[in-house]
Amino acid sequence: MEGKMRVFRLFTIILLACTIFTSCANIKNYDIVIYGGTSAGVISAVQAARMGKKVVLIEPGAHLGGLTSGGLGKTDSGNKAVIGGVSREFYQRLKKYYDNPDVWKYEKQADYDGYSPNDDAIWGFEPGVAELIYKQMLEEEKSRITVVKGERLDLENGITVRDGQIISIRMESGKTFKGLMFIDATYEGDLMAKANVSYIIGRESNDKYGETLNGVQKGHAYHHNLMEGVDPYRVKGDPASGLLPGVHGDDPGRDGEADNRIQAYCFRMCLTDVKENMTPYPKPEDYDELRYELLLRNFEAGEKGMPWLPGTMPNRKTDTNNRTGFSTDNIGMNYDYPDGDYATRDKIYREHELYQKGLMWTLANHPRVPDHIRNKIAKWGLAKDEFVDNGNWPHQLYIREARRMVSEYVVTEHDCKRNVIVDDPVGLGSYNMDSHNTQRYVTPEGFALNEGDIQVSPGGAYLISYRSIVPKKNDITNLFVPVCLSASHIAYGSIRMEPVFMILGQSAATAASLAIDNKVSVQDVDYKQLRDILLNDRQILDLPAVD
């Protein structure tokens, strides 16, 4: 009996040791943990590695680069002179790639209007090339960067916080990553939110920060709206028949009033008119013609504009964006996305995919689409050599806005217009204050109308405060948020450009490295020291003399 007990104890010890070993083997330690392989995440990783830090870059999906490699190749940037540092380096590397005549397979180098041999950078590019450049940049720092793909944060119990610091994050698979500093580079802000950092979803009122372009904006609905007199009912003139898909009958709110609505999402399709490299628009199996009845009625009401904006990219490809009152934006179908679980988001993703594929098939084939529009769109199709593992469809949904952190400093319209000049900039923005439509409603007169589209120039470049990329000190002291940063809805509409996300990613990684070296919280990083390093690394931190 005693012998059996000794064997049992030994077995128990071995089993416990194996369990501990397995558990420990599933936990990895790093200086900086970056969650989100977006453009900001990649640049953060590269910068942190260059500063000598051991980094892990965790991407929930299968691809790196977010929207930059996901179809948004026609870079919205405003004043390109204020794009510096590693962000500009990315566009310079793209230029070197396109300097090679051999990569111009479907058109001549000289025929692409976005290429100039004398420029140091190029601002239009193919999605696959963008991802290639990102991979090359990460590969050059492979001794310090570990890239992990296909790992999603456990949204229920995935974050361990102790004494105001994130200790570790755990994925759904059980893999756990410990770090001294963390960077949330996702478009959704999952790491930030699950660490109980303060955030907001939707539009603040104009009164909140003394703005003029926030909240509900019926009065500013000049762009990308439906024609006058478009009937919203399934049976024209009969409210009892119900509303057409995508139209709601609720109160749209008063101008300037806060709400929880989110500006519309879409896919930035990469199309081509080169026959040998083209795949026809697929007609979804669940195609519902009623979904596009409002589009057809809008044409019948007099709409003559092309309901898409095909920005040109090399090799006769496009970055296709929304245009006119009924286009690629799936208005009002994303409200549950920011705070949604993965099942909710997957459903929204598929609904957007179904909607947009059906839209393109309708535009190219439906007899009620005007001939000049149908014939032109039918000449294009999905680029066969892009997104080859996803049926040539973009793998990244355009999350124009989700959660936004609320920190000690909130960037507002006043910053964008330079009515406020901060003394701790970590980057510049310069693009329009740009919000896409957030809802499609019924007017008191009984017609369909869009609301939410705002396009107002800030009048030049403006400064973005360091305090806007770090949480409140009583929230978390070792986290940076360069994508879902602290900004009002309308200010975020200008900031939310991929070059700016990369700029802020570099600044966040630099500050994270300094916080580690000096053993301080992210809120206590010495700004002068940070500024000196950023300037040395070619970051732009001052307003241009002439804009």
C-alpha positions as CSV (number, residue, x, y, z in Angstrom):
1,M,0.0,0.0,0.0
2,E,2.8,2.4,0.9
3,G,4.5,1.7,-2.4
4,K,1.3,2.5,-4.3
5,M,1.1,5.8,-2.4
6,R,4.7,6.7,-3.3
7,V,3.9,6.0,-7.0
8,F,0.7,8.0,-6.7
9,R,2.6,11.0,-5.2
10,L,5.3,10.8,-7.8
11,F,2.7,10.7,-10.6
12,T,0.9,13.7,-9.0
13,I,4.2,15.6,-8.9
14,I,5.0,14.8,-12.5
15,L,1.5,15.7,-13.6
16,L,1.7,19.0,-11.7
17,A,5.1,19.7,-13.2
18,C,3.9,19.0,-16.7
19,T,0.9,21.3,-16.1
20,I,3.1,24.1,-14.9
21,F,5.5,23.6,-17.8
22,T,2.8,23.6,-20.3
23,S,1.2,26.7,-18.8
24,C,4.5,28.5,-18.7
25,A,5.3,27.4,-22.2
26,N,2.0,29.1,-23.3
27,I,3.1,32.4,-21.7
28,K,5.6,34.6,-23.6
29,N,7.3,37.7,-22.2
30,Y,8.1,40.8,-24.2
31,D,9.0,44.4,-23.6
32,I,6.2,45.7,-25.8
33,V,3.0,43.8,-26.8
34,I,1.2,45.2,-29.8
35,Y,-2.3,44.0,-30.5
36,G,-3.5,44.7,-34.0
37,G,-1.5,44.2,-37.2
38,T,-2.9,47.4,-38.8
39,S,-0.6,49.9,-40.5
40,A,-0.2,51.5,-37.1
41,G,0.7,48.2,-35.5
42,V,3.3,47.3,-38.1
43,I,5.0,50.7,-37.8
44,S,4.9,50.5,-34.0
45,A,6.6,47.2,-34.1
46,V,9.3,48.4,-36.4
47,Q,10.0,51.5,-34.4
48,A,10.1,49.6,-31.1
49,A,12.5,47.1,-32.5
50,R,14.8,49.8,-33.8
51,M,14.9,51.2,-30.3
52,G,16.2,47.8,-29.1
53,K,13.0,46.4,-27.6
54,K,11.7,42.9,-27.8
55,V,8.3,43.1,-29.5
56,V,5.4,40.8,-30.3
57,L,2.9,41.9,-33.0
58,I,-0.4,40.1,-32.7
59,E,-2.8,40.1,-35.6
60,P,-6.3,38.5,-35.2
61,G,-6.6,37.9,-38.9
62,A,-4.3,36.5,-41.6
63,H,-2.9,39.7,-43.1
64,L,-0.8,42.6,-42.0
65,G,-1.4,46.3,-42.8
66,G,-5.1,46.7,-42.1
67,L,-6.7,48.9,-44.7
68,T,-3.5,50.0,-46.3
69,S,-3.1,46.4,-47.6
70,G,-6.8,45.9,-47.6
71,G,-7.8,48.1,-50.6
72,L,-7.3,51.6,-49.4
73,G,-4.4,52.3,-51.8
74,K,-5.4,55.8,-52.8
75,T,-4.0,57.5,-49.8
76,D,-6.1,60.2,-48.2
77,S,-3.4,62.5,-46.7
78,G,-4.0,66.2,-47.1
79,N,-0.6,67.9,-46.9
80,K,1.9,65.2,-47.7
81,A,4.8,67.4,-46.4
82,V,3.7,66.7,-42.8
83,I,4.0,62.9,-43.2
84,G,7.4,62.0,-41.9
85,G,9.3,59.3,-40.0
86,V,8.6,55.7,-40.6
87,S,5.3,56.5,-42.2
88,R,7.0,58.4,-45.0
89,E,9.6,55.7,-45.2
90,F,6.8,53.2,-46.1
91,Y,5.7,55.4,-49.0
92,Q,9.3,55.9,-50.1
93,R,9.8,52.1,-50.1
94,L,6.7,51.8,-52.3
95,K,8.2,54.3,-54.7
96,K,11.4,52.3,-54.9
97,Y,9.4,49.2,-55.7
98,Y,7.6,51.0,-58.5
99,D,10.8,52.5,-59.8
100,N,11.4,49.0,-61.3
101,P,9.9,48.9,-64.8
102,D,9.5,45.2,-64.5
103,V,6.7,45.5,-61.9
104,W,4.4,47.4,-64.4
105,K,2.7,44.4,-65.9
106,Y,-0.6,45.9,-67.0
107,E,0.4,49.4,-67.9
108,K,3.5,51.5,-68.6
109,Q,5.1,53.3,-65.7
110,A,4.8,56.6,-67.5
111,D,1.0,56.1,-68.1
112,Y,0.2,56.1,-64.4
113,D,-0.6,59.7,-63.3
114,G,0.4,59.0,-59.7
115,Y,4.0,58.1,-60.5
116,S,6.8,60.7,-61.0
117,P,10.4,59.6,-61.2
118,N,11.4,62.8,-59.3
119,D,9.2,62.2,-56.3
120,D,10.6,60.6,-53.2
121,A,7.4,58.7,-52.5
122,I,4.3,57.3,-54.2
123,W,0.8,57.6,-52.7
124,G,-1.2,55.2,-54.8
125,F,-0.3,51.5,-54.7
126,E,-1.6,47.9,-55.0
127,P,-2.9,46.2,-51.9
128,G,-0.6,43.2,-52.3
129,V,2.5,45.4,-52.7
130,A,1.6,47.3,-49.5
131,E,1.6,44.1,-47.6
132,L,4.8,43.0,-49.2
133,I,6.6,46.2,-48.1
134,Y,5.2,45.8,-44.5
135,K,6.5,42.2,-44.4
136,Q,9.9,43.4,-45.6
137,M,10.1,46.0,-42.9
138,L,9.2,43.5,-40.2
139,E,11.6,40.9,-41.6
140,E,14.5,43.4,-41.3
141,E,13.9,43.5,-37.6
142,K,13.1,39.8,-37.1
143,S,15.7,39.4,-34.3
144,R,13.5,41.6,-32.1
145,I,10.0,41.2,-33.6
146,T,7.8,38.1,-33.2
147,V,4.7,38.2,-35.5
148,V,1.7,36.2,-34.4
149,K,-1.3,35.8,-36.8
150,G,-4.7,34.3,-36.3
151,E,-5.0,35.0,-32.6
152,R,-8.0,36.9,-31.2
153,L,-8.2,38.5,-27.8
154,D,-10.4,36.7,-25.3
155,L,-13.1,39.4,-24.9
156,E,-14.4,37.9,-21.7
157,N,-11.4,37.4,-19.5
158,G,-8.4,38.1,-21.7
159,I,-6.8,40.9,-19.8
160,T,-5.0,40.8,-16.5
161,V,-4.6,44.2,-14.8
162,R,-2.8,44.8,-11.5
163,D,-2.3,48.2,-9.8
164,G,-3.4,50.1,-12.9
165,Q,-1.1,48.2,-15.2
166,I,-1.8,45.6,-17.8
167,I,0.2,42.5,-16.9
168,S,-0.8,40.2,-19.7
169,I,-3.3,39.5,-22.4
170,R,-4.7,36.1,-23.3
171,M,-6.0,35.0,-26.7
172,E,-9.0,32.7,-27.3
173,S,-6.5,29.9,-27.9
174,G,-5.1,30.3,-24.4
175,K,-1.8,31.8,-25.6
176,T,-0.8,34.5,-23.2
177,F,1.5,37.5,-23.8
178,K,3.1,39.4,-20.9
179,G,4.7,42.8,-21.5
180,L,6.0,46.0,-19.8
181,M,4.1,48.2,-22.3
182,F,1.1,47.5,-24.5
183,I,-0.1,49.2,-27.7
184,D,-3.7,48.8,-29.0
185,A,-3.4,49.2,-32.7
186,T,-6.8,47.8,-33.6
187,Y,-9.5,49.7,-35.4
188,E,-12.0,48.5,-32.8
189,G,-10.1,49.4,-29.6
190,D,-10.6,46.0,-28.0
191,L,-7.6,46.0,-25.8
192,M,-8.3,49.5,-24.6
193,A,-12.0,48.7,-23.9
194,K,-11.4,45.4,-22.1
195,A,-8.8,47.1,-19.9
196,N,-11.7,49.4,-18.7
197,V,-10.2,52.5,-20.3
198,S,-12.8,55.3,-20.8
199,Y,-14.2,55.5,-24.3
200,I,-17.2,56.7,-26.4
201,I,-19.1,55.4,-29.3
202,G,-21.0,57.7,-31.7
203,R,-21.3,61.4,-32.0
204,E,-21.0,64.0,-29.2
205,S,-23.3,67.0,-29.2
206,N,-21.9,70.2,-30.5
207,D,-22.3,71.6,-27.0
208,K,-20.0,69.0,-25.5
209,Y,-16.8,70.6,-26.8
210,G,-18.2,73.8,-28.3
211,E,-18.0,72.5,-31.8
212,T,-20.1,73.2,-34.9
213,L,-19.8,70.0,-37.0
214,N,-20.5,67.3,-34.4
215,G,-23.7,65.5,-33.6
216,V,-26.6,65.1,-36.0
217,Q,-26.0,67.0,-39.2
218,K,-29.2,67.2,-41.3
219,G,-28.5,70.8,-42.2
220,H,-25.1,70.0,-43.6
221,A,-26.3,67.1,-45.8
222,Y,-25.1,68.5,-49.0
223,H,-22.9,65.7,-50.3
224,H,-23.6,62.1,-51.2
225,N,-27.4,62.4,-50.7
226,L,-30.4,61.0,-52.5
227,M,-32.2,63.0,-55.1
228,E,-35.3,64.9,-54.1
229,G,-38.6,63.0,-53.9
230,V,-37.3,59.4,-53.6
231,D,-40.1,57.3,-52.2
232,P,-38.9,55.1,-49.2
233,Y,-41.9,52.7,-49.1
234,R,-42.0,49.1,-50.5
235,V,-45.1,50.1,-52.5
236,K,-44.7,53.7,-53.6
237,G,-46.9,56.1,-51.7
238,D,-48.1,53.4,-49.3
239,P,-46.6,53.7,-45.8
240,A,-48.5,50.6,-44.7
241,S,-46.4,48.5,-47.1
242,G,-43.4,49.1,-44.9
243,L,-40.0,50.8,-45.5
244,L,-37.4,49.7,-48.1
245,P,-34.3,48.0,-46.6
246,G,-31.8,50.4,-45.2
247,V,-34.3,53.1,-44.3
248,H,-35.6,53.7,-40.8
249,G,-38.7,55.5,-39.7
250,D,-37.5,56.8,-36.3
251,D,-36.7,60.4,-35.3
252,P,-33.3,61.2,-36.9
253,G,-32.6,63.7,-34.1
254,R,-32.0,67.5,-34.1
255,D,-29.0,69.2,-35.6
256,G,-26.0,69.2,-33.2
257,E,-27.6,66.6,-30.9
258,A,-25.6,63.7,-29.7
259,D,-26.4,60.1,-30.7
260,N,-24.8,56.6,-30.8
261,R,-24.8,56.3,-34.6
262,I,-21.7,55.3,-36.5
263,Q,-20.5,56.5,-39.9
264,A,-21.0,53.9,-42.6
265,Y,-18.5,51.2,-43.4
266,C,-17.7,49.6,-46.8
267,F,-15.1,47.6,-48.6
268,R,-12.4,49.4,-50.7
269,M,-12.6,47.1,-53.7
270,C,-9.6,46.7,-55.9
271,L,-11.0,46.6,-59.5
272,T,-9.4,46.4,-62.9
273,D,-10.4,46.7,-66.5
274,V,-7.7,44.4,-67.8
275,K,-9.5,41.4,-69.1
276,E,-6.8,38.9,-68.4
277,N,-6.6,40.0,-64.8
278,M,-10.3,40.4,-64.2
279,T,-12.9,38.4,-62.3
280,P,-16.6,39.4,-63.0
281,Y,-18.6,40.8,-60.1
282,P,-20.1,37.8,-58.3
283,K,-23.9,37.7,-57.9
284,P,-24.5,36.6,-54.3
285,E,-26.6,33.5,-53.7
286,D,-28.8,35.4,-51.4
287,Y,-29.2,38.3,-53.8
288,D,-32.3,40.4,-52.9
289,E,-33.3,42.9,-55.6
290,L,-35.4,44.8,-53.1
291,R,-32.2,45.8,-51.3
292,Y,-31.4,48.0,-54.3
293,E,-34.8,49.4,-55.1
294,L,-33.9,52.7,-53.5
295,L,-30.8,52.9,-55.8
296,L,-33.0,52.3,-58.8
297,R,-35.6,54.9,-57.7
298,N,-32.7,57.4,-57.1
299,F,-31.7,56.9,-60.8
300,E,-35.3,57.4,-61.9
301,A,-35.4,60.6,-59.8
302,G,-32.6,62.1,-61.9
303,E,-29.3,60.8,-60.5
304,K,-26.8,60.9,-63.3
305,G,-23.6,60.6,-61.3
306,M,-21.5,57.4,-61.1
307,P,-22.3,55.7,-57.8
308,W,-18.6,54.9,-57.1
309,L,-15.2,56.6,-57.0
310,P,-12.6,54.5,-58.7
311,G,-9.3,56.1,-57.6
312,T,-6.5,54.9,-59.9
313,M,-3.7,52.7,-58.7
314,P,-0.8,51.2,-60.6
315,N,-1.3,48.4,-63.1
316,R,-4.8,49.6,-64.1
317,K,-6.3,48.9,-60.7
318,T,-8.6,51.0,-58.5
319,D,-9.2,51.8,-54.9
320,T,-13.0,52.1,-55.1
321,N,-14.7,54.4,-52.7
322,N,-18.3,55.6,-52.0
323,R,-19.9,58.3,-54.2
324,T,-23.5,59.7,-54.5
325,G,-26.5,59.0,-52.3
326,F,-26.6,55.2,-52.8
327,S,-23.2,53.6,-53.2
328,T,-20.7,51.2,-51.5
329,D,-21.4,52.6,-48.0
330,N,-23.9,50.3,-46.2
331,I,-25.5,53.1,-44.2
332,G,-26.9,52.3,-40.8
333,M,-25.9,48.7,-40.7
334,N,-22.9,48.9,-38.4
335,Y,-24.2,50.3,-35.1
336,D,-23.6,47.1,-33.1
337,Y,-20.1,46.6,-34.5
338,P,-17.8,48.6,-32.1
339,D,-19.0,46.9,-28.8
340,G,-20.0,43.6,-30.5
341,D,-18.6,40.2,-29.8
342,Y,-16.9,38.3,-32.6
343,A,-20.1,36.6,-33.8
344,T,-21.9,40.0,-34.0
345,R,-19.0,41.5,-36.0
346,D,-18.8,38.5,-38.3
347,K,-22.5,38.8,-39.1
348,I,-22.0,42.6,-39.8
349,Y,-19.0,41.8,-42.0
350,R,-20.9,39.2,-44.0
351,E,-23.9,41.6,-44.4
352,H,-21.6,44.3,-45.8
353,E,-20.0,41.8,-48.1
354,L,-23.4,40.6,-49.4
355,Y,-24.7,44.1,-49.8
356,Q,-21.7,45.4,-51.7
357,K,-21.3,42.4,-54.0
358,G,-25.1,42.7,-54.8
359,L,-24.7,46.4,-55.4
360,M,-21.9,45.9,-57.9
361,W,-23.8,43.1,-59.7
362,T,-26.9,45.3,-59.9
363,L,-24.9,48.3,-61.3
364,A,-23.3,46.2,-63.9
365,N,-26.4,44.2,-65.0
366,H,-29.8,45.6,-64.0
367,P,-31.8,47.1,-66.8
368,R,-33.1,49.9,-64.6
369,V,-29.6,51.3,-64.2
370,P,-28.9,54.0,-66.8
371,D,-27.0,52.7,-69.8
372,H,-24.0,55.0,-69.4
373,I,-23.5,53.9,-65.8
374,R,-24.2,50.2,-66.4
375,N,-22.0,50.0,-69.4
376,K,-19.0,51.7,-67.7
377,I,-19.2,49.7,-64.5
378,A,-19.6,46.4,-66.5
379,K,-16.2,47.0,-68.1
380,W,-14.5,46.5,-64.7
381,G,-14.2,43.6,-62.4
382,L,-12.3,42.3,-59.3
383,A,-8.6,42.2,-59.8
384,K,-7.7,38.5,-60.1
385,D,-4.2,38.9,-58.5
386,E,-5.4,40.7,-55.4
387,F,-6.9,39.1,-52.2
388,V,-6.3,35.7,-53.8
389,D,-7.1,33.8,-50.6
390,N,-10.5,35.6,-50.2
391,G,-12.1,35.3,-53.7
392,N,-10.4,38.5,-54.8
393,W,-12.5,40.4,-52.2
394,P,-10.9,42.7,-49.6
395,H,-10.1,40.9,-46.3
396,Q,-10.5,44.2,-44.4
397,L,-13.8,45.9,-43.8
398,Y,-13.3,49.7,-43.7
399,I,-13.9,50.4,-40.1
400,R,-14.0,54.2,-40.4
401,E,-14.8,54.7,-36.8
402,A,-15.5,52.4,-33.8
403,R,-14.6,53.2,-30.2
404,R,-12.8,56.4,-29.4
405,M,-10.8,56.7,-26.1
406,V,-11.7,59.5,-23.7
407,S,-8.5,60.7,-22.1
408,E,-7.2,63.8,-20.3
409,Y,-7.0,65.5,-23.7
410,V,-9.6,65.2,-26.4
411,V,-8.7,66.4,-29.9
412,T,-11.6,68.5,-31.2
413,E,-12.6,70.6,-34.1
414,H,-10.7,73.5,-32.4
415,D,-7.4,71.6,-32.8
416,C,-8.2,70.8,-36.4
417,K,-8.9,74.5,-37.1
418,R,-5.8,75.5,-35.2
419,N,-7.8,77.6,-32.7
420,V,-5.9,75.5,-30.2
421,I,-2.2,74.8,-30.5
422,V,-1.0,72.0,-28.2
423,D,2.5,72.0,-26.7
424,D,3.1,68.3,-26.8
425,P,2.5,67.2,-30.5
426,V,3.4,63.6,-31.6
427,G,2.3,64.0,-35.2
428,L,0.2,66.2,-37.5
429,G,-3.0,65.7,-39.4
430,S,-4.3,67.8,-42.3
431,Y,-7.1,66.0,-44.1
432,N,-10.7,67.2,-44.2
433,M,-13.0,66.8,-41.2
434,D,-14.8,63.9,-43.0
435,S,-17.7,61.9,-41.7
436,H,-19.6,59.6,-44.0
437,N,-23.4,59.2,-43.7
438,T,-24.7,57.6,-40.5
439,Q,-28.4,57.0,-41.2
440,R,-31.1,56.9,-43.9
441,Y,-34.4,58.2,-42.7
442,V,-37.9,59.4,-43.8
443,T,-38.4,63.1,-43.9
444,P,-41.7,64.7,-42.7
445,E,-42.7,65.0,-46.3
446,G,-42.4,61.2,-46.7
447,F,-39.1,61.0,-48.7
448,A,-35.9,59.1,-48.1
449,L,-32.8,61.1,-47.2
450,N,-29.3,60.5,-45.9
451,E,-27.7,62.2,-42.9
452,G,-24.2,62.5,-41.5
453,D,-21.9,63.3,-44.4
454,I,-19.5,66.1,-43.5
455,Q,-16.6,67.3,-45.6
456,V,-15.0,70.4,-44.2
457,S,-11.3,71.4,-44.7
458,P,-9.4,72.3,-41.5
459,G,-7.6,74.9,-43.5
460,G,-4.2,73.3,-43.2
461,A,-2.2,71.0,-41.0
462,Y,-2.7,70.8,-37.2
463,L,-1.0,69.2,-34.2
464,I,-2.1,66.1,-32.4
465,S,-1.4,66.0,-28.6
466,Y,0.6,63.2,-26.9
467,R,-2.1,63.1,-24.2
468,S,-4.6,62.0,-26.8
469,I,-2.9,58.6,-27.4
470,V,-2.5,57.7,-23.7
471,P,-5.3,56.9,-21.2
472,K,-6.2,58.8,-18.1
473,K,-3.7,58.0,-15.4
474,N,-6.4,56.5,-13.1
475,D,-7.4,54.1,-16.0
476,I,-4.2,52.4,-17.2
477,T,-0.6,53.5,-16.9
478,N,1.1,51.2,-19.5
479,L,-1.1,51.4,-22.6
480,F,-0.9,53.5,-25.8
481,V,-3.9,53.9,-28.2
482,P,-2.7,55.4,-31.5
483,V,-5.7,54.4,-33.6
484,C,-8.8,54.7,-31.4
485,L,-7.3,57.8,-29.8
486,S,-9.0,60.4,-27.8
487,A,-10.8,62.6,-30.2
488,S,-14.3,63.9,-30.9
489,H,-16.3,62.3,-33.7
490,I,-15.6,65.2,-36.1
491,A,-12.0,65.6,-35.3
492,Y,-11.5,61.8,-35.6
493,G,-13.0,62.2,-39.1
494,S,-9.8,64.1,-40.1
495,I,-7.3,62.1,-38.0
496,R,-8.5,58.7,-39.2
497,M,-6.2,58.5,-42.2
498,E,-3.7,55.6,-42.5
499,P,-0.6,57.8,-42.8
500,V,-1.6,59.5,-39.5
501,F,-2.2,56.2,-37.8
502,M,1.4,55.2,-38.8
503,I,2.8,58.5,-37.5
504,L,1.0,58.0,-34.2
505,G,2.1,54.4,-34.1
506,Q,5.8,55.4,-34.4
507,S,5.3,58.0,-31.6
508,A,3.6,55.5,-29.4
509,A,6.4,52.9,-29.8
510,T,9.0,55.6,-29.1
511,A,7.2,56.7,-25.9
512,A,6.7,53.1,-24.8
513,S,10.4,52.5,-25.1
514,L,11.2,55.6,-23.1
515,A,8.7,54.6,-20.4
516,I,10.5,51.3,-20.1
517,D,13.9,52.8,-20.0
518,N,13.0,55.4,-17.4
519,K,10.6,53.2,-15.5
520,V,7.8,55.7,-15.6
521,S,4.1,55.5,-16.6
522,V,3.0,56.5,-20.1
523,Q,1.5,59.6,-18.6
524,D,4.9,60.6,-17.1
525,V,7.1,60.2,-20.2
526,D,9.4,63.2,-20.5
527,Y,8.0,65.0,-23.6
528,K,11.2,66.9,-24.4
529,Q,13.2,63.7,-24.5
530,L,10.4,62.1,-26.6
531,R,10.4,65.1,-29.0
532,D,14.1,65.0,-29.5
533,I,14.1,61.3,-30.4
534,L,11.1,61.7,-32.7
535,L,12.7,64.6,-34.6
536,N,15.9,62.7,-34.9
537,D,13.8,59.9,-36.5
538,R,12.4,62.4,-39.0
539,Q,9.0,62.7,-37.4
540,I,7.3,66.0,-38.3
541,L,6.2,67.9,-35.1
542,D,5.9,71.5,-36.2
543,L,3.3,73.3,-38.3
544,P,4.6,74.1,-41.8
545,A,5.5,77.7,-42.5
546,V,3.3,77.6,-45.6
547,D,0.3,75.3,-45.9
